[in-house]
């Protein structure tokens, strides 16, 4: 007695089911599949119709690029003791940063955020410390969460990982605990493929490195979060201690920090005697040739200060991105498998199937792009 032959519909159903199960398995367990998913989401942001977060006017970037000092006239330098110290060479005498604070806070800046670390004593600390005390409710300095490997002697040498919180020099800020509220960690972590898409706004020292924190561990704020807090926007800081995906803005244009000490520029547009800085968050960080911390993003290499500005910008604009749930992802995969089977059994001609699947893909992309642009 001959065995019954499988019908075409059954064969097509089995083929679609097997491919669907394989794709679902790869999506759940194959790391490279997750990287492909991230890259496809990147395309939603970087393509010509992808929406970027608009630059919030409350943010200003003052860049440190000593090469720009060569543009100064001798008369400008002679008129400003601060410019004279700047021209002595970088790293500057720290009295320069005291003068920067005096000028910006005097102009009405809500917060002055230094995307810089000052871990060791240097000349000018006394003047800078006095300014930090004077404007403690408006200033933020950078700190670093370090997971540097160290050697521990336990009869034989073994390598252990002891996270540390590297603070500002004690000649500037007294060491904790608790950590000084004028500090924010500068760390930015890339995803497994080396691309930065997310930011930690808050964490604990151990939690940042994936180590379960001790009960009651001190919560630390990032440089961006601390700047928002100082400017009166603590309510906009995400509550999660996990990394949060934010919508990137265009790269913020850096204005040279030395320009605020050139009186002819200070009193002319766009500075207008400091009016530009009134009620603003001013971030000061490396720009130009002095900048070494360039990190890869979906939009290419960007300066470290630009990433802090983008994460602050997203919080001010309430412009975060939210991944679809695991259930929704698997629902889409299995739904695509069913759709492929329906297309196969309803249209016999291969060209017709090809055109229909192409139309479905275009429609799917259109819906996804709208959801990304409008709802994050």
N, C-alpha and C positions, 0 to 999 in steps of 0.2 A: 504494500500500500504506500503510495507516494505521500511525502510530507507536504503540507500546504505551504505555498510560496507566499512570502511577505509582499503585501501591496506596496506600491510606490509611496503612498502617504505614510505608511508605517516606517518604511526605510528612511524617508526624509525626516520623520519625527525622531527616529533614533539618532540620526546624524546630528540634528540640531540639539538634541538633549545631551549627547556626548560632548559636543563642543561647548555648550553652555556650562556643563559641569566642570569641564577643564578650565574655562576662563574664570569661573567662580573660585576654583581651587587656587589658581595662580594669583588672582586678586587678593585672596586672603593670606597666602603663605609665601609668595615669591616677591622678594624685596624689590627686584627690578621692575616688577609690574607696578608697585607703588610709586616708584620714581617716574615711570611713564605717566601715571595719573597726575602727579604734581606738575610735570612739564605741560600736560594738556591744560591744566588749570592756569598755568603761567600764560599760555597763549590767550586766554580770555582777558588777561590784563594788558598784555603788550601789543595786541593787534590794533590796527588803526581805529577801530570803533570801541575798544576796551576803555572803560571809564577809570580815570585816575582821580584820587581825592584832590579837590581844589586846594591850593595853598591858602591856609588860613592867615589873614592879615595880622593876627596877633603874634606871629613868629618872625624873627629876624635872625639871620646868620651873619656874624662878624668873623671873617676868616683871618687866621694868622699865617701870613706868607712874607717872611723877611725880605724876599727878593723884591717885593713891591716898594720897599723903603728907598730903593735906588731912584725912584721917580721923584723923590722930595727935592725941593729947592733948598739951598743953604739957609735962606731967610726963614723958611718954615721950621727947620730944625733949631735954629737959634732962638726962635720965639717959644719953643716948647721943651722944658726939661724932660718930659716923658719921651718925646721923639729922640732926644739926645741919648737917653738910656737904651731905647730900642736899637739905635744905630750902632751901639757898642757890640752888638752881636747876640745871636740866639743860642742857648736859652737866655731870656732876659732876666735882669735883676727883678726880683718879685715885687719891688715897689711899683713897677709898671702896672701890675694887676690891681694894686690898690688905687692907682689913678684911674684905671678903666672903670672900677666900681664907683668911684666918686662921680665920674662923668655920667655914667649910665643911670645910676640910681638918682642922681641929682636931676636928670632929665625926666624922671618919672617911670622908669622901667619897673614892671611888676616883679620880674625875676631875671637874674643874670646867672646863666648856667655855663660853667667852664667844663667843656668836654676835654678835660686834661687831668692828669694825676700829678700830685706834688708830694711824692713819697719820702723825699730826703730833704734835710735843711739846705737852704741856699741863701745868698745875700738878699736882703730886702724882706726877709720873713717878718720882721717886727712890724714894718709898715703894712704888709699884707694882712697879718693877723689882726691888727687894729681895725682894718677895713672890714674883715670878715666878722668881727664882733659888732661893728657898727651897723652892718647891714645883714645880720644873721637871718632875718626873716625873709630875705629876698635873694640870697646867694646859694648856689649849689656847686660843689666840687666833685670831681670824679673819684671813685674808688674801684677796686678790682677784686673779683672773686676768682681766686687762683686755685687750680687743682694741680699745681706743680708736683712732680714726683720727687720724693726725697729718699735718701738711704737711711734705713733704721738698722741698728746693730742689735741683733738678738742671738749672739753666738756665731751667726753667719750673716753676711750682708743680704738683705732682702729689700725689694722695692715696694714701698707703700705709697698710697695716695692720700695726702692729708690736705684737704681744702683749707685755704686761708683767705681771710678778708684783708686785703692790703689797703690801708687807710692813708690819709694825708699825714704829712710830717707832724709830729707832736709840737713842733715850733709854730704850727699854724692852727691845728685843732687838737684839743686834748683827746687821747685815746679813750674808747668806751670801756666796758659796756655801760649803758646801751650805746649803740652806734650814733654818732653825732648826726642830728637832723639836717645838717648842711651837706651831707654826703649822699651820692647816688651811684650805684654800680654801673660801669660803662660796658659791661659784657654784652656781646651780641653773638648768638649761637646760630650757625648755619645748619640746615637740614643735612641728611646723610649724603646728598649729592653735592654738597658744598655751596648751596645757594641759600641766602637768607630770605625767609618769607615771613618770619614770626619774630615777636619780641617778648621778652619777659618784662612785665611792669613791676612785679613784686615776686619775692622768693625768700627762701632761707638759705643760709650758707651751704648746708648739706643738700637741701632739696634741689638746688640749682644743678648739682652734679648727679642727681638721680639717687641720692642716698636718703633713706627715710630720716627725716629730722627728729630730734629729740622733742619730747613733750614740752610745750612752752617755748620753743625756739624763737629767737627774735626774727621778726619779719623785716626784710630789707627792701627798699624801693630802688628802682632803676634811676638812672640819670634823668630820663624823660619823665618818669612818674614824679620824681622829686621836684622837677621844674614845674610840672602842672600843679602840684600841691602848693608850692611857694606862691604861685600866681593866683591861688584861690579856686583851683579847679579839681580839688581832691575827689569830688563826686564823679568825675569823668574817668578816673583811673579804673581799669578793669579789676574786678575782685579776684580773678583766678590767679593762682601761683604757677599755673602752666603757661607755656608760651602761647601768645595770642596772635593769630594771623590778621594783619592789618592791610588796608588798601594803600598802596604807595601813592605818593604825590610826585609831581615832577621834581627834579633835583633842585633844591633851594640854591639860589644864586648868593655867593658870598660877597659881602662888602668888606673891604680891607679895614681891619680894626684901627690901623694908624690914622685913617682919615678923620676919626673923631677928635684928633688932636691938632689937625690942620685947621686953623680958625676960619680961613676963607671957605673951606668945604663945610665945616660945622655950621656956619651961619647961612649956607646956601642950600637949595634943594638937593637931595631929598631930606637932608638932616634938619634944616630949618631951626637951628639953635637947639637941637635935641628933641624937637616935637615928634620926630619919627619914632622915638623910643617910648613915648608916653603910653603907659598901660600895656606894654608889650613884654613878651618873653624873648630875651636875647640870648642866643647860644653862641659861645665863643669857642672855636676849635680850629684845628689845622686845615689849611687849604693850600692849593697850589703845590709847589715842589716840596714843601715841608711835610705834606700829608703822606704818611706811609700806610695808614690803616684803611686800605681800599678793600671792600668786600664785594663778593659777587651776589647780585640780586637778579630777579627775572629781567630787569632792565639793563643788565650789564654791571660793570664795576662802579661802585659808589663810595664816596667818602664816608668814614665812620660818623662824623657829625650829621651828614645827610640822613643817615638811618635813624638817629635819635630825633631829628626834626620830623621825619616822616611818621614815626610812631607817636610823637606828640600831636602832629597834625591830624592823624586818624582819630585820636582821642577827642580832640577839640571838635572835630566834625562828626563824631560818633560814626565813624566809617570803618567798621571791622568786617572781616570776611568769616563766614561760618561754613564749615564742611558739612556735607550731607551725612546723615546718619548711616551706620553700617547696614541697617535694615533697608534703607532707601537705595543704597548702592547695590545690594544683592537683588532687590526688587527690580532695578533697572536692568541688571544682567539677565535675570530670568525672563523679564518682559521682552527683552531684545531677542532671546531665543525663541519665544513663542511667536513674535512678530516675523522672525526669519522663516519659521515653519509655515505660517499662514501665507507669506509671500510666495513660498515655494510651491504650495499646493494649489494656490489660486491662479497663478500665472505659469503657463507651460513654456513659453518662449524665453530663453536665457536673456535676450536683450531686454525684454519687458521686465524681468526680475531685476536686472542690473539698474534700469532706470528708476524703478520703484524704490529700491533700496537707497539709491542716490538721493531721491527726493525726501525719503524719510530721514536720512542723515542730515541733510540741509535744514529740514524743519526742526530736528532735534537741536542742532547747533544754534539755530536762531532763538529757540526757547531758552536754552542754557545761557546764551549771551545776554538776553534780556534780564534773566534772573540774577546774573552776576552784576550787571550794571545797575539795576534798580534796587535790588534787595541784598546784595552781598552774599 
